[in-house]
Amino acid sequence: MKIALIGYGKMGKMIEEIALSRGHEIVSIIDIGNQQDFDSAAFAQADVAIEFTSPQAAYGNYLKAWSKGVKVVSGSTGWMQEHGDDVRRACSAEGQTLFWASNFSIGVAIFSAVNRYLARIMNQFPQYDVELEETHHVHKLDHPSGTAITLGEQIVAELDRKTAWAEDTTDPSLLRIDHIRRGEVPGIHTIRYDSDADCITLTHDAHSRRGFALGAVLAAEYTKEHKGLLTISDMFKF
């Protein structure tokens, strides 16, 4: 498979390493200093572009890739509120393809499935309140993390006693999400169900970015053979 990389930071370099180890070819690498390469013949020959950039750049990168007929896999977060409707329309009515995930880790995919299942159980036990906390490296710009938002939305969908998620809230009808920025932490997400009697805690603690990078390459392999707006739940049937 021919892959283009959009964003060549730590994640982009790790994706490159894993893609090459799996027999794929990197045909184009685009970063801040060579945006003109979106118009290159090398980029246009890519089967899939893997995009990890910033909330401000992500949507524009999708448009540039789609204009060249290139499918996109993206792990960028923070753009959904402003551009989500446009992306859904492009993938449903205009024939474009985006595989988007707030987190590509296989472990997080499993963690997410457990989160949904536990929330369904806990809907029967209102004596347990629930909160969510995420910790990331100091370079992460958005908060809460996209993964925390996804996990929070899953909980809200299953718990009748929670109407939405929010940061810094004391409203018992809202799911509180806290964020911590510390050192070079790749990502820790913790869900706590607490009662007077006991506490149930679920935690996913990423040791490195390698699991995210592998998942992104697996998503690219999946995306090459599929179209539309794709997610982790399409690739993994839990």
N, C-alpha and C positions, 0 to 999 in steps of 0.2 A: 504494500500500500504506500502511496505517496502522501506525505504529511507536510503541511506548512505549520510553522510555529508562529503565533502572534503573542509577543511578550517573551523576553529572553532573560528573565531573572533566575533566581534559584530554582523555581518550579519549572520554567521552560527548559533549563539545562538538564534537570533530572528527567523530564519527559523525553528529551532528545536521547539521553543515555538508554532509557528503557525501550523506546521505540526502535532504536538501532539494534538492541539486543534481541528483539523479537522479529528481526528481519525486515523492518520497514525502512523506507528511504525518506530523509528529510530534504525536501526540494526547495524550501524557502524559509528563511528566518527573518521576521519583521519585528523591529523594536522602535523605540522613540526616534532614533536617528535616521531611519531609512523607510519612512512611511510611503515613499514613492514606489516601493517594491510591491505594493498592492496591485500596481498596474503592470507588473512584469509577467513575462511568459512563464517563468518558473513558478510563480504563485498560482497562476491559472491552471496549471497541470495537476495541482494537488487534488487528491480525492477528498481529503478532510483537512480543515485547519483546526488546530487546538489552541484555544485562546485563554490566557490567564493574564489579565492586565488590571485595570482599575475600574471602579464604578463609573467614572466620567468617560472612559474611552470605550467601554465594552460594546455598547449598542452601535456606535459608529463603526467599530470593527466588524460587527455582524453584517452591516449594510455593505461595506466594502467587499467582504468575502462573497456575499450572495451575488453582488453585481458581476462577479467573475464566475459564477456557477459553482462555487466551492461550499460544501457543507461545513458546518461549524460545530465543534465541541467546546463548551465554555464552562469554566469554573469561576468566572468573575461574579461578584455579588454586589448588591447595592444599587442596581439599575432597574429592578423589577417594578417598583412603584411608578416610576416615570414612563417607562417604555414597555411594560408588560403587555398591554393591550396591542401595541404595534407589532410586537414579536409574535404574539398569538395569531394575529391577522395574517402576517407574512407567512407563517408556517401552515395555516389552514387554507387561506384563500389564494395565496400567491405562489405556492409550491416550494417554499424555502424549507431548509432543514436546520434545526438547532437541537443539539443534545445539551441540555443545561442541568447542572446539579450544583447545589450549594456545597457539596462535599463528595468527592469521587472515591473515597476510601471504601473498600469492601467491608471492612469492620464497621464503618459508620452505616452502611446499608443494612447490615445485620442489626446493629444497635437501633436503627430507626424502626425496623420491623418489630423488635421487642418493645420499643416505646409505644407503638400503636396498640399492641396487644395488651400491655400492662395498663394503658389508659382506659381501655374498654373494661377491664376488670375493676379498676379503681373507681369507675363511675358508680359502682354499687356501694361504695364505702365513703360517704361524705365526711366522715370523721378525719380523713386524711387531706391535709392541704398539700399543694404541690408548688414547687418553684424550680427554676432552671438557672444554671450558671455556666458561663463559657469563659475560658481563659485562652488568650492568644498572645503572640509576640507583639512587641511594642510598635512594629512597623505596620500593623493592620489598621487601616483607616476607618472602616465602617464598624458600627456596633448597633445592636448585637450582631453576631456573626450570621451569615446566611444559613449555616447549619442549625444554629440555635433557633432562628425564626422558623425553619422547616419543622424542627422538633416541637416547637411551641404550638404551631398551627395544628399539628397532629393531635396534640393533647387537647387543645381547645375544641377540636372537632368531636372528640370522644367524651369529654366531661361536661355534663349539663351545668355544673356549677361554675364554669369559666366561660366568659363571653368573648374574651379577646386576650391578647398578651400585651404587656407594657413594661417599660423600664421604670425603675424607681417608683413603684406604686405600693400603696398600702391597702388598696381597694381589694377586698376578698373575692370579688367577682372577676378579677383580672389575674391572669397568670403572670407572675413577676419573672422577668429575665434580667439577670445581672451580668455585667461583663467586667473582666479583669485583663489588663494589658501588662505583661511581665516578661522581660528578657527575650529569649528566642523560642518560646513555647510554640510548638507546631499546632496544638489545638487540644483542649480538654473540654468536654461537655458533660455536665452532671445534672441529673434529674433527681429530685428528692421528694418523696411522699412522706410527710411527717404528721404524727398524731401524738396524743398524750401518752399512748402506750408504747410506740416504737417508731422507727424510721426505716423506710425502704429507699435505697439509693442505687441508681444506675449511673455508671461512668464509662465514657470512652476516652482513653488517653492515648493520643498519637505519639509514637516514639520519634517519628521523623516525617518528612513530606513524601517519603518514598511510596507509601501506600496510596496517597492521593494521586501521585504521578502514574503509578501502574493502573489505577482505576480509569484515569483519563485516556490512557492508550487503549485499554479494553473498550472504553466507550467509543473511541474512534473506529475501532474494528467493527463494532456493532453498527455505528452510524453509516459506515460505507455501504451497508446492505439495507438500510432503512431510510425513511424520510418522514418529514413532519416535525412536530415539537416532541422531542423524546426526553425521557427522564430515567433515573436509576431504576424505577419500578418497572419500566419496559424491559430493561436488560436483565434484572434479577427478579424472578417470580417467587417472592416470599409469601 
